[in-house]
Amino acid sequence: MKIVLYGKQGHSYTVAFKNFLNATDVPYVYKDISKDKLANNHTKELYNGTIKFPTLFVDDKIYLTPTTEEFNKIMQDLKLRA
């Protein structure tokens, strides 16, 4: 399983999602769109020129700006627990 999270430092959902992922044993990649130019450009492509976050990638699935409830459902479906 490959998990990548795009977000921004200090953003509440980004912080919450990172905290959850840090509490699991599953490795993931975090990219701050304010510091990572490639992630920033990828975000613009995904959101038709707009900067939005967080964005979650799990294997070949992309979750655009998931809410806390959506994130929790994704993690539950993956059988991940903090």
C-alpha distances in whole Angstrom, upper triangle without the diagonal:
4,7,10,13,17,20,23,24,26,25,25,22,20,21,20,17,16,18,16,13,15,16,13,12,8,9,9,12,15,17,21,22,26,25,23,25,22,20,23,24,21,21,25,24,21,24,27,29,28,26,24,21,19,17,13,10,7,6,10,11,13,15,18,20,19,21,21,21,18,16,17,16,13,12,14,13,9,12,11,15,16
4,7,10,13,17,20,21,24,23,23,20,18,19,19,15,15,17,16,12,14,16,13,13,9,8,7,8,11,14,17,19,22,21,19,21,18,16,20,21,17,18,22,21,19,22,24,26,25,23,21,19,16,14,11,8,6,5,9,10,12,13,16,18,17,20,20,21,18,15,17,17,13,13,16,15,11,14,13,16,17
4,7,10,13,16,18,20,19,19,16,14,16,15,12,11,14,13,9,12,14,12,12,8,7,5,6,9,11,14,16,19,19,17,19,17,14,17,19,16,16,20,19,17,19,23,23,22,20,18,15,13,11,7,6,5,6,10,10,10,11,14,15,14,17,17,18,15,12,14,15,11,11,14,14,11,14,12,14,15
4,7,10,13,15,18,16,17,15,12,14,15,11,10,14,13,10,12,15,14,14,11,9,6,5,6,8,11,12,16,15,13,15,13,11,14,15,13,13,16,16,14,17,20,20,19,17,15,12,10,8,6,5,7,9,11,10,10,10,12,13,13,16,16,18,16,13,16,17,13,13,17,16,14,17,15,17,17
4,6,10,12,14,13,14,11,8,11,12,8,8,12,12,10,12,15,14,16,13,11,8,6,5,6,8,10,13,14,12,15,13,10,12,15,12,11,15,16,14,15,19,19,17,14,12,9,7,6,5,6,9,12,13,12,10,10,11,11,11,13,14,16,14,11,14,16,13,13,17,17,15,18,15,17,16
4,7,10,13,11,13,11,8,11,13,10,10,14,14,13,15,18,18,19,16,15,11,9,6,5,6,6,10,11,9,12,11,7,9,11,10,8,12,13,12,13,16,16,14,11,9,7,5,5,6,8,12,14,15,14,11,10,10,10,11,14,15,18,16,13,17,18,16,16,20,20,19,21,19,20,20
4,7,9,7,10,8,5,8,11,9,9,13,14,13,15,18,18,20,18,17,13,11,8,6,5,6,8,10,10,12,13,9,9,13,12,10,13,15,13,14,17,16,14,10,8,5,5,7,9,12,15,18,18,17,14,12,11,10,11,13,14,17,16,14,17,19,17,17,21,22,21,23,20,21,20
4,6,6,9,9,6,8,12,11,11,13,16,15,16,19,20,22,21,19,16,13,10,8,5,6,6,9,10,12,14,11,10,14,14,12,14,17,16,16,19,17,14,11,10,7,7,10,13,15,18,21,22,20,17,16,14,12,14,15,16,19,19,16,19,22,20,20,24,25,24,26,23,23,21
4,6,9,10,7,7,11,12,10,12,15,15,15,18,20,22,21,19,16,14,10,10,7,9,8,9,12,15,16,14,13,17,17,15,18,21,20,19,22,21,18,14,13,11,11,13,15,18,21,23,25,23,20,19,18,15,17,17,17,21,21,18,20,23,22,21,25,26,25,26,23,23,21
4,6,9,7,6,10,12,11,12,15,16,16,18,21,23,22,21,19,17,13,13,10,12,11,13,15,18,20,17,16,20,20,18,20,23,22,21,24,22,19,16,14,12,12,15,17,20,22,26,27,25,22,20,19,16,17,16,16,20,20,18,20,23,22,22,25,27,26,27,24,23,20
4,6,5,6,9,10,11,12,14,15,16,18,20,23,22,21,18,17,13,13,10,11,11,14,16,18,19,16,15,19,19,16,18,21,19,18,21,20,17,13,11,9,9,12,14,18,20,24,25,22,19,17,15,12,13,13,13,17,17,15,17,20,20,20,23,24,24,25,22,22,20
4,5,5,6,9,10,11,12,14,15,17,19,22,21,21,18,18,15,15,13,15,15,17,19,21,22,19,18,22,21,18,20,23,21,20,23,23,19,16,13,10,10,13,15,18,20,24,25,23,20,17,16,12,12,11,10,14,15,13,15,18,18,18,20,23,22,23,20,20,18
4,5,5,6,8,10,11,12,14,15,17,20,19,19,16,16,13,14,13,14,15,18,18,21,21,17,17,20,19,16,19,21,18,18,21,21,18,15,12,9,7,10,11,15,17,21,22,19,16,13,12,9,9,8,7,11,11,10,12,15,14,14,17,19,19,20,18,17,16
4,6,5,6,9,10,11,12,14,16,18,17,16,13,13,10,10,9,11,13,14,15,18,18,14,15,18,17,14,17,20,17,17,21,20,17,14,11,8,6,9,10,13,16,19,20,18,15,13,13,10,10,10,10,14,13,11,13,16,15,15,18,20,19,20,17,17,16
4,6,5,6,9,10,10,12,15,17,17,16,14,14,11,12,11,14,14,16,17,20,21,17,18,21,20,18,21,23,21,21,24,24,21,17,15,11,10,13,13,16,18,21,23,21,19,17,16,13,13,13,11,15,15,13,14,17,17,16,19,21,20,21,17,17,14
4,5,5,6,9,10,11,13,16,16,16,14,15,13,15,14,16,18,19,20,23,23,19,20,23,22,20,23,25,22,22,26,25,22,19,16,13,10,13,13,16,17,21,23,20,18,16,16,13,12,11,8,12,13,10,11,14,14,13,15,18,17,18,15,14,12
4,5,5,6,9,10,11,14,13,13,11,12,10,13,13,15,17,18,18,21,21,17,18,21,20,17,21,22,20,20,24,24,21,18,15,11,9,10,9,12,13,17,19,17,15,13,14,11,10,10,8,11,11,8,9,12,11,10,13,15,14,15,12,12,11
4,5,5,6,9,10,13,12,11,9,10,8,11,11,14,16,16,17,20,20,16,18,21,20,18,21,23,21,21,25,25,22,19,17,13,10,12,11,13,14,17,20,18,17,15,16,14,13,14,12,15,15,11,12,16,14,12,16,18,16,17,13,13,11
4,6,5,6,9,12,12,13,12,13,11,14,15,18,19,19,20,23,23,20,22,25,23,22,25,27,24,25,28,28,26,22,20,16,13,15,14,16,17,20,23,21,20,18,19,17,15,15,12,15,16,12,13,16,15,13,16,18,17,17,13,12,9
4,5,5,7,10,10,12,11,13,13,16,17,19,21,22,22,25,25,21,23,26,24,22,26,27,24,25,29,29,26,23,20,17,14,15,13,15,15,18,21,19,18,16,18,16,14,14,11,13,13,10,9,13,12,9,12,15,13,13,9,8,6
4,5,5,8,7,8,7,10,10,14,15,18,20,20,20,23,22,19,21,24,22,21,24,25,23,24,28,28,26,23,20,16,14,14,11,13,12,15,18,17,17,15,17,16,15,15,13,15,15,11,11,14,12,9,12,14,12,12,9,9,7
4,6,8,8,8,9,11,11,14,16,19,21,20,20,24,23,20,23,25,24,23,26,27,25,27,30,30,28,25,22,19,16,17,15,16,16,18,21,20,20,19,21,19,18,18,16,18,18,14,14,17,16,13,16,18,15,15,11,10,8
4,7,9,10,11,14,14,18,19,22,24,24,24,27,27,24,26,29,27,26,29,30,28,29,33,33,31,27,25,21,18,19,17,18,17,20,23,22,22,20,22,21,19,19,16,18,18,15,14,16,16,12,14,17,15,13,10,8,5
4,5,8,10,13,14,18,20,23,25,25,24,28,26,24,26,29,26,25,29,30,27,29,32,33,31,28,25,22,19,19,16,16,15,17,20,20,20,19,22,21,19,19,17,18,18,14,13,15,14,10,12,14,12,10,7,6,5
4,6,9,13,15,19,21,24,27,26,25,28,27,24,27,29,27,27,30,31,28,30,34,34,33,30,27,24,21,20,17,17,15,17,20,20,21,21,24,23,21,22,20,21,20,17,16,18,16,13,14,16,13,12,9,9,8
4,6,10,13,16,19,22,25,24,22,25,24,21,24,26,24,24,27,27,25,27,31,31,30,27,25,21,19,18,14,14,12,13,17,17,18,18,21,21,19,21,19,20,19,15,15,17,14,11,13,14,11,11,8,10,10
4,7,10,13,17,19,22,21,19,22,21,18,22,24,21,22,25,25,24,26,29,29,28,25,24,20,18,17,14,13,12,13,16,17,17,18,20,21,20,21,20,22,20,17,17,19,16,13,16,17,13,14,12,13,13
4,7,10,13,16,19,18,16,19,17,15,18,20,18,18,22,22,20,22,25,26,25,22,20,17,14,13,10,10,9,11,14,14,14,15,17,17,17,19,18,20,18,15,16,18,15,13,16,17,13,15,12,14,14
4,7,10,13,15,14,12,15,14,12,15,17,15,15,19,19,18,20,23,23,22,19,18,15,13,12,10,10,11,12,15,15,14,15,16,17,17,19,19,21,19,16,18,20,17,16,19,19,17,19,16,18,17
4,7,9,12,11,10,13,13,10,12,15,14,13,17,18,17,19,22,21,20,16,15,12,10,10,10,10,12,14,16,16,14,15,15,15,15,17,17,20,19,15,18,20,17,16,20,21,18,20,17,18,17
4,6,9,8,6,10,9,7,9,12,11,11,14,16,15,16,19,18,17,14,13,11,10,10,10,11,14,16,17,17,15,15,15,14,16,18,19,22,20,17,20,22,19,19,23,23,21,23,21,22,21
4,5,5,6,9,10,7,8,12,12,11,14,16,15,16,19,17,16,12,12,10,9,11,12,14,17,19,20,19,17,16,15,14,16,18,19,22,21,18,21,23,21,21,25,25,24,26,23,24,22
4,5,5,7,8,5,5,8,9,8,10,13,13,13,15,14,12,9,9,8,9,10,13,14,18,20,20,19,16,16,14,13,16,18,20,23,21,19,22,24,22,22,26,26,25,27,25,26,25
4,6,7,10,9,7,10,12,11,12,15,16,16,17,15,13,10,11,11,12,13,16,18,21,23,24,23,20,19,17,16,19,20,22,25,24,22,25,27,25,25,29,30,28,31,28,29,27
4,6,9,8,8,11,13,13,14,17,18,18,20,18,16,13,14,14,14,15,17,18,22,23,24,24,21,21,19,19,21,23,24,27,26,23,26,29,26,26,30,31,29,31,28,29,27
4,6,5,6,9,10,11,13,14,15,17,18,16,16,13,14,13,14,14,16,16,19,20,21,21,18,19,18,18,20,23,24,27,25,23,26,28,25,25,29,29,27,30,27,28,27
4,5,5,6,8,10,11,12,14,15,16,14,14,12,14,14,15,15,17,17,21,22,22,22,19,20,19,19,22,24,26,29,27,25,28,30,27,27,31,31,29,32,30,31,30
4,5,5,6,9,10,11,12,14,15,14,14,13,14,14,15,14,15,15,18,19,18,19,16,18,17,18,21,24,25,28,26,24,27,28,25,26,29,29,27,30,28,30,29
4,5,5,6,9,10,10,12,14,13,13,10,11,11,11,10,12,12,15,17,16,16,14,15,14,14,17,20,22,24,22,20,23,25,22,22,26,26,24,27,25,27,26
4,5,5,6,9,10,11,12,10,10,7,9,10,11,11,14,15,18,20,19,18,15,16,14,14,17,20,22,25,23,21,25,26,23,24,28,28,27,29,27,29,28
4,5,5,6,9,10,11,9,10,9,11,12,14,13,15,15,19,20,19,18,16,17,15,16,19,22,24,27,24,23,27,28,25,26,30,29,28,31,29,31,31
4,5,5,6,9,10,9,10,9,11,11,12,10,12,12,16,16,15,15,12,14,12,14,17,20,22,24,22,20,24,25,22,23,27,26,25,28,26,29,29
4,5,5,6,8,8,8,6,7,8,9,8,11,12,15,17,16,15,11,12,10,11,14,17,19,22,19,18,22,23,20,22,25,25,24,27,25,27,27
4,6,5,6,4,5,6,8,10,12,11,14,15,19,20,19,17,14,14,12,13,16,19,22,24,22,21,25,26,23,25,28,28,27,30,29,31,31
4,6,5,6,8,9,11,13,14,12,15,14,18,19,16,16,13,14,12,14,17,20,23,25,22,22,25,26,23,25,28,27,27,30,29,31,31
4,6,8,8,9,9,10,12,9,12,12,15,16,14,13,9,10,8,11,14,17,20,21,18,18,22,22,19,22,25,24,23,27,26,28,29
4,6,5,7,7,10,11,10,13,14,18,19,17,15,12,11,8,10,13,16,19,21,18,19,22,22,20,23,26,25,25,28,27,29,30
4,6,9,10,13,15,14,17,17,21,22,20,18,15,15,12,14,17,20,23,24,22,22,26,26,24,27,29,28,28,32,31,33,33
4,7,9,13,15,14,18,19,22,24,22,20,17,17,14,15,18,21,24,26,24,24,27,28,26,28,31,30,30,34,32,34,34
4,6,10,13,13,16,18,22,23,22,20,16,16,12,12,16,18,21,23,21,21,25,26,24,26,29,29,29,32,30,32,32
4,7,10,10,14,16,20,22,21,19,15,14,11,11,14,16,19,22,20,19,23,24,22,24,27,27,27,30,28,29,29
4,7,8,11,14,18,20,20,17,13,12,8,7,11,12,15,18,16,16,19,21,19,21,24,24,24,27,25,26,26
3,5,9,12,15,18,18,16,12,10,8,5,8,10,13,15,14,13,16,18,16,18,21,21,21,24,22,23,22
4,7,10,13,16,17,14,11,9,7,5,7,9,11,14,12,10,14,16,14,15,18,19,18,21,19,20,19
4,7,10,13,13,11,7,6,5,5,7,10,12,14,12,10,14,15,13,14,17,17,17,20,18,20,20
4,7,10,11,8,6,5,7,8,8,11,12,13,11,9,12,13,10,11,15,14,13,16,15,17,17
4,6,7,6,5,6,9,11,11,14,15,16,13,11,14,14,11,12,15,14,13,16,15,18,18
4,6,5,7,8,11,13,12,15,16,16,13,11,13,13,9,10,13,11,9,13,12,16,17
4,6,8,11,14,17,16,19,20,20,17,15,17,16,12,13,16,13,11,15,15,18,20
4,7,10,13,16,16,19,21,21,17,16,18,17,13,15,18,15,14,17,18,21,23
4,7,10,13,12,16,17,17,14,13,16,14,11,13,15,13,12,16,16,20,21
4,6,10,10,14,15,16,12,12,15,14,11,14,16,15,14,18,17,20,22
4,6,6,10,12,12,9,9,12,12,9,12,15,14,14,17,17,19,20
4,6,9,12,13,10,10,14,14,12,15,18,17,17,20,20,21,22
4,6,10,11,9,9,13,14,13,15,18,18,18,21,19,21,21
4,7,8,6,6,9,10,9,12,14,14,15,18,16,18,18
4,5,5,6,9,10,10,12,14,15,16,18,17,17,18
4,5,5,6,9,10,10,12,14,15,16,15,14,14
4,5,5,6,9,10,10,12,14,15,14,14,15
4,5,5,6,9,10,10,12,14,14,15,16
4,5,5,6,9,10,11,12,11,12,13
4,5,5,6,9,10,10,9,9,11
4,5,5,6,9,10,10,11,13
4,5,5,6,9,9,11,13
4,5,5,6,5,7,10
4,5,5,6,7,10
4,5,8,10,14
4,5,9,12
4,7,10
4,7
4
